[in-house]
Amino acid sequence: MDNILEIQNLIVEYKSNKNNSSLLAVNDVSLNIKRGEIYALAGESGCGKSTMAKTITKLVQPKSGKILYEGKNILTHTKEEAKMYPSQVQMVFQNPYSSFNPKMKIGDILKEPLDINTSYSKNAKKSIIRDTLNDVGLTDKVLELYPHEFSGGQRQRIAIARALILNPQFLVADEPVSALDASIQAQIINLMKDLKKQRDLTILFISHDLNVVRYLADRVGVMYFGKLIEENDTISIFNFPKKDYTKTLLESSPKLVVTEQ
């Protein structure tokens, strides 16, 4: 299985305007993600997981390093390559409500990426939106409603639909179930597993909860204070963790029972 994403010696630094201090949110991280797998980044809040996600999706500019997607460094993309990148790599955010425009109807939220990135006809866009909603377990009845009219689980399904609307190959899911209660978490987790198979997706799944990671991931990387301290296949991470921090993370994580649909 070849690599779809390769991160080489990535450093991301945040600077404070108040006292001119800086923080290395990501400190010399290197990892590879194989095509078709679910790779999980785990660790406590503030360890650099979300910064990694935002850097991969070009929301944050790194200080140094390389991010190779399909062999090309996204940090030195040509104008045409940069234009195409959003159709290949998309992100599901932790809090869908804060990532939606509350004044826009769901139909407009889902159509916007198609308007910006494609030249499809009006009917083609309607068909894509309908099919994508069906894939996440919703119908076109949601299109005339606003984000506040949905539950948290429904909003996350809509957020996933928005991320899938351009038919990307690579999906970054940043804590997509942490804001949901346990029963809804299970539904979204199973949905992501199904979508991975149906759409042949590669997924970078970010979570502080190793029990969720255990159910979903093929391989796991554990981050601590901006560094990738341990990486292995999921079975090995859970059965034979090498680092004390990984052992502590495993022991402290609440038990989550996920049943197959």
Kinemage of the C-alpha trace (Angstrom):
@kinemage 1
@onewidth
@group {chain A} dominant
@subgroup {mainchain}
@vectorlist {calphas} color= white
{ca met a 1} P 0.000 0.000 0.000
{ca asp a 2} L 1.525 3.314 -1.098
{ca asn a 3} L 1.562 6.543 0.885
{ca ile a 4} L -0.999 9.197 0.026
{ca leu a 5} L 0.395 11.674 2.578
{ca glu a 6} L 3.944 12.083 3.858
{ca ile a 7} L 4.867 14.600 6.545
{ca gln a 8} L 8.563 15.353 6.916
{ca asn a 9} L 10.107 17.206 9.881
{ca leu a 10} L 7.085 19.463 10.292
{ca ile a 11} L 7.426 22.405 12.679
{ca val a 12} L 4.540 24.749 13.475
{ca glu a 13} L 5.176 27.720 15.733
{ca tyr a 14} L 2.685 30.073 17.332
{ca lys a 15} L 3.934 33.491 18.366
{ca ser a 16} L 2.502 35.833 20.989
{ca asn a 17} L 2.239 39.515 20.173
{ca lys a 18} L 2.198 40.456 23.854
{ca asn a 19} L 5.612 39.304 25.005
{ca asn a 20} L 7.179 38.132 21.736
{ca ser a 21} L 7.293 34.547 23.019
{ca ser a 22} L 6.682 31.470 20.846
{ca leu a 23} L 5.301 27.964 21.251
{ca leu a 24} L 6.187 24.935 19.149
{ca ala a 25} L 2.744 23.401 18.647
{ca val a 26} L 4.207 20.776 16.296
{ca asn a 27} L 7.849 19.912 16.921
{ca asp a 28} L 9.704 18.069 14.138
{ca val a 29} L 6.959 15.541 13.342
{ca ser a 30} L 7.365 13.011 10.535
{ca leu a 31} L 4.765 10.399 9.568
{ca asn a 32} L 3.268 8.630 6.573
{ca ile a 33} L -0.391 7.817 5.919
{ca lys a 34} L -1.136 4.940 3.573
{ca arg a 35} L -3.787 5.103 0.897
{ca gly a 36} L -7.106 3.661 2.082
{ca glu a 37} L -6.320 3.471 5.799
{ca ile a 38} L -7.652 5.237 8.868
{ca tyr a 39} L -4.702 6.758 10.678
{ca ala a 40} L -5.460 8.142 14.127
{ca leu a 41} L -3.566 10.870 15.941
{ca ala a 42} L -4.205 10.564 19.674
{ca gly a 43} L -3.218 12.593 22.691
{ca glu a 44} L -4.556 15.025 25.259
{ca ser a 45} L -5.805 18.522 24.461
{ca gly a 46} L -3.018 20.898 23.492
{ca cys a 47} L -0.590 18.260 22.233
{ca gly a 48} L -0.647 19.518 18.629
{ca lys a 49} L -3.198 17.195 16.998
{ca ser a 50} L -5.547 19.893 15.726
{ca thr a 51} L -2.639 22.036 14.568
{ca met a 52} L -1.485 19.099 12.456
{ca ala a 53} L -4.970 18.860 10.948
{ca lys a 54} L -5.135 22.573 10.175
{ca thr a 55} L -1.670 22.527 8.624
{ca ile a 56} L -2.555 19.620 6.340
{ca thr a 57} L -5.679 21.482 5.209
{ca lys a 58} L -3.711 24.725 4.705
{ca leu a 59} L -5.484 26.619 7.476
{ca val a 60} L -2.168 27.074 9.318
{ca gln a 61} L 1.215 27.845 7.768
{ca pro a 62} L 4.135 25.813 9.187
{ca lys a 63} L 7.505 27.258 10.083
{ca ser a 64} L 9.363 24.495 8.236
{ca gly a 65} L 9.097 20.944 6.934
{ca lys a 66} L 7.258 19.290 4.068
{ca ile a 67} L 3.754 17.919 3.545
{ca leu a 68} L 3.679 15.685 0.486
{ca tyr a 69} L 0.243 14.812 -0.878
{ca glu a 70} L 0.409 12.367 -3.771
{ca gly a 71} L 4.142 13.084 -3.867
{ca lys a 72} L 3.810 16.885 -4.213
{ca asn a 73} L 4.672 19.355 -1.469
{ca ile a 74} L 1.467 21.280 -0.719
{ca leu a 75} L 3.523 24.150 0.706
{ca thr a 76} L 4.998 24.880 -2.724
{ca his a 77} L 1.928 24.193 -4.840
{ca thr a 78} L 1.523 25.997 -8.130
{ca lys a 79} L -1.568 28.187 -8.447
{ca glu a 80} L -3.384 25.430 -10.336
{ca glu a 81} L -2.386 22.733 -7.830
{ca ala a 82} L -3.542 24.922 -4.944
{ca lys a 83} L -6.893 25.406 -6.666
{ca met a 84} L -7.374 21.648 -7.011
{ca tyr a 85} L -6.298 20.744 -3.474
{ca pro a 86} L -9.658 21.446 -1.737
{ca ser a 87} L -11.355 18.906 -3.993
{ca gln a 88} L -8.875 16.243 -2.829
{ca val a 89} L -8.502 16.983 0.901
{ca gln a 90} L -11.347 18.101 3.164
{ca met a 91} L -11.899 18.502 6.910
{ca val a 92} L -14.651 17.708 9.415
{ca phe a 93} L -14.446 20.054 12.391
{ca gln a 94} L -15.091 19.242 16.037
{ca asn a 95} L -17.996 21.650 16.452
{ca pro a 96} L -20.146 21.722 13.311
{ca tyr a 97} L -22.360 24.551 14.562
{ca ser a 98} L -19.452 26.984 14.883
{ca ser a 99} L -18.237 26.061 11.381
{ca phe a 100} L -21.611 26.833 9.756
{ca asn a 101} L -22.960 30.241 8.834
{ca pro a 102} L -26.121 30.386 10.986
{ca lys a 103} L -27.810 32.651 8.422
{ca met a 104} L -27.411 30.142 5.572
{ca lys a 105} L -29.799 27.314 4.819
{ca ile a 106} L -28.335 23.811 4.639
{ca gly a 107} L -28.918 23.683 0.890
{ca asp a 108} L -26.782 26.788 0.389
{ca ile a 109} L -24.099 25.501 2.782
{ca leu a 110} L -23.765 22.292 0.760
{ca lys a 111} L -23.968 24.030 -2.611
{ca glu a 112} L -21.321 26.642 -1.834
{ca pro a 113} L -18.266 24.331 -2.298
{ca leu a 114} L -19.698 23.182 -5.638
{ca asp a 115} L -20.277 26.782 -6.749
{ca ile a 116} L -16.711 27.776 -5.859
{ca asn a 117} L -14.822 24.709 -7.068
{ca thr a 118} L -16.812 23.271 -9.994
{ca ser a 119} L -18.663 24.269 -13.151
{ca tyr a 120} L -21.403 21.645 -12.800
{ca ser a 121} L -24.902 22.431 -13.978
{ca lys a 122} L -27.647 23.319 -11.504
{ca asn a 123} L -29.231 19.885 -11.894
{ca ala a 124} L -25.893 18.116 -11.436
{ca lys a 125} L -25.299 20.011 -8.197
{ca lys a 126} L -28.751 19.060 -6.921
{ca ser a 127} L -28.033 15.407 -7.711
{ca ile a 128} L -24.662 15.470 -5.932
{ca ile a 129} L -26.171 17.117 -2.865
{ca arg a 130} L -29.036 14.619 -2.726
{ca asp a 131} L -26.726 11.618 -3.120
{ca thr a 132} L -24.272 12.926 -0.515
{ca leu a 133} L -27.047 13.538 2.007
{ca asn a 134} L -28.277 10.001 1.406
{ca asp a 135} L -24.762 8.686 2.110
{ca val a 136} L -24.783 10.331 5.563
{ca gly a 137} L -28.310 9.177 6.414
{ca leu a 138} L -30.256 12.375 5.647
{ca thr a 139} L -32.786 13.426 3.010
{ca asp a 140} L -33.274 16.555 0.945
{ca lys a 141} L -35.906 17.690 3.448
{ca val a 142} L -33.059 19.298 5.413
{ca leu a 143} L -32.125 21.686 2.596
{ca glu a 144} L -34.567 24.465 3.508
{ca leu a 145} L -33.694 24.417 7.218
{ca tyr a 146} L -31.039 26.329 9.188
{ca pro a 147} L -28.235 24.845 11.351
{ca his a 148} L -29.939 25.716 14.653
{ca glu a 149} L -32.906 23.500 13.735
{ca phe a 150} L -30.885 20.285 14.080
{ca ser a 151} L -29.489 18.172 16.895
{ca gly a 152} L -25.745 17.874 17.395
{ca gly a 153} L -25.633 14.490 15.681
{ca gln a 154} L -27.609 15.736 12.690
{ca arg a 155} L -25.365 18.775 12.371
{ca gln a 156} L -22.299 16.543 12.373
{ca arg a 157} L -23.834 14.445 9.587
{ca ile a 158} L -24.366 17.653 7.615
{ca ala a 159} L -20.770 18.688 8.319
{ca ile a 160} L -19.563 15.330 7.016
{ca ala a 161} L -21.752 15.759 3.931
{ca arg a 162} L -20.208 19.189 3.290
{ca ala a 163} L -16.717 17.688 3.556
{ca leu a 164} L -17.661 14.933 1.092
{ca ile a 165} L -19.508 17.138 -1.401
{ca leu a 166} L -16.428 17.540 -3.652
{ca asn a 167} L -15.723 13.787 -3.493
{ca pro a 168} L -12.281 14.085 -1.828
{ca gln a 169} L -9.841 11.203 -1.495
{ca phe a 170} L -8.542 12.278 1.908
{ca leu a 171} L -10.636 13.289 4.903
{ca val a 172} L -9.298 14.964 8.039
{ca ala a 173} L -11.669 14.416 10.981
{ca asp a 174} L -10.731 16.618 13.946
{ca glu a 175} L -12.412 15.297 17.118
{ca pro a 176} L -15.672 14.743 15.192
{ca val a 177} L -17.485 12.934 18.036
{ca ser a 178} L -16.103 14.559 21.186
{ca ala a 179} L -18.993 17.052 21.451
{ca leu a 180} L -21.662 14.326 21.158
{ca asp a 181} L -23.206 12.042 23.744
{ca ala a 182} L -22.212 8.360 23.774
{ca ser a 183} L -25.103 6.951 21.738
{ca ile a 184} L -24.715 9.560 18.993
{ca gln a 185} L -20.931 9.061 19.038
{ca ala a 186} L -21.499 5.411 18.147
{ca gln a 187} L -23.699 6.346 15.189
{ca ile a 188} L -21.175 8.817 13.779
{ca ile a 189} L -18.272 6.397 14.308
{ca asn a 190} L -20.106 3.657 12.421
{ca leu a 191} L -21.059 6.144 9.704
{ca met a 192} L -17.402 7.059 9.178
{ca lys a 193} L -16.430 3.399 8.893
{ca asp a 194} L -19.157 2.880 6.299
{ca leu a 195} L -18.172 5.968 4.322
{ca lys a 196} L -14.544 4.898 4.287
{ca lys a 197} L -15.565 1.658 2.544
{ca gln a 198} L -18.200 3.154 0.241
{ca arg a 199} L -16.049 6.027 -0.994
{ca asp a 200} L -12.606 4.404 -0.698
{ca leu a 201} L -11.489 7.219 1.602
{ca thr a 202} L -8.246 7.716 3.449
{ca ile a 203} L -8.968 9.258 6.850
{ca leu a 204} L -6.811 11.084 9.372
{ca phe a 205} L -8.862 10.747 12.557
{ca ile a 206} L -7.911 12.976 15.489
{ca ser a 207} L -9.041 12.125 19.011
{ca his a 208} L -8.040 12.253 22.663
{ca asp a 209} L -10.140 9.120 23.301
{ca leu a 210} L -8.194 5.947 22.575
{ca asn a 211} L -11.286 3.769 22.885
{ca val a 212} L -12.787 5.477 19.856
{ca val a 213} L -9.435 5.196 18.098
{ca arg a 214} L -9.249 1.479 18.892
{ca tyr a 215} L -12.529 0.817 17.095
{ca leu a 216} L -11.755 2.916 14.030
{ca ala a 217} L -8.066 3.067 13.273
{ca asp a 218} L -5.687 0.860 11.320
{ca arg a 219} L -2.635 2.652 12.726
{ca val a 220} L -2.142 5.088 15.584
{ca gly a 221} L 0.290 7.900 16.281
{ca val a 222} L 0.466 9.289 19.833
{ca met a 223} L 1.387 12.956 20.297
{ca tyr a 224} L 2.733 14.619 23.428
{ca phe a 225} L 3.761 18.276 23.697
{ca gly a 226} L 4.014 18.680 19.946
{ca lys a 227} L 6.038 15.523 19.309
{ca leu a 228} L 5.036 12.169 17.836
{ca ile a 229} L 6.284 9.897 20.618
{ca glu a 230} L 4.895 6.530 19.511
{ca glu a 231} L 3.458 5.027 16.342
{ca asn a 232} L 2.285 1.518 15.484
{ca asp a 233} L -0.597 -0.546 14.228
{ca thr a 234} L -3.662 -0.319 16.449
{ca ile a 235} L -3.373 -3.801 17.974
{ca ser a 236} L 0.236 -3.207 18.980
{ca ile a 237} L -0.486 0.225 20.475
{ca phe a 238} L -3.221 -1.206 22.675
{ca asn a 239} L -1.612 -4.501 23.603
{ca phe a 240} L 2.054 -3.511 23.739
{ca pro a 241} L 2.375 0.254 24.330
{ca lys a 242} L 6.009 1.280 24.668
{ca lys a 243} L 5.798 4.740 26.195
{ca asp a 244} L 4.610 5.518 29.706
{ca tyr a 245} L 2.472 8.355 28.376
{ca thr a 246} L 0.634 5.975 26.024
{ca lys a 247} L 0.017 3.580 28.912
{ca thr a 248} L -1.358 6.418 31.030
{ca leu a 249} L -3.591 7.599 28.185
{ca leu a 250} L -4.967 4.086 27.780
{ca glu a 251} L -5.621 3.678 31.479
{ca ser a 252} L -7.336 7.040 31.883
{ca ser a 253} L -9.677 6.783 28.893
{ca pro a 254} L -13.315 5.952 29.784
{ca lys a 255} L -14.662 2.750 28.295
{ca leu a 256} L -16.885 3.231 25.260
{ca val a 257} L -18.940 0.366 23.885
{ca val a 258} L -19.637 0.594 20.159
{ca thr a 259} L -22.009 -1.853 18.496
{ca glu a 260} L -22.111 -2.651 14.815
{ca gln a 261} L -25.100 -1.348 12.877
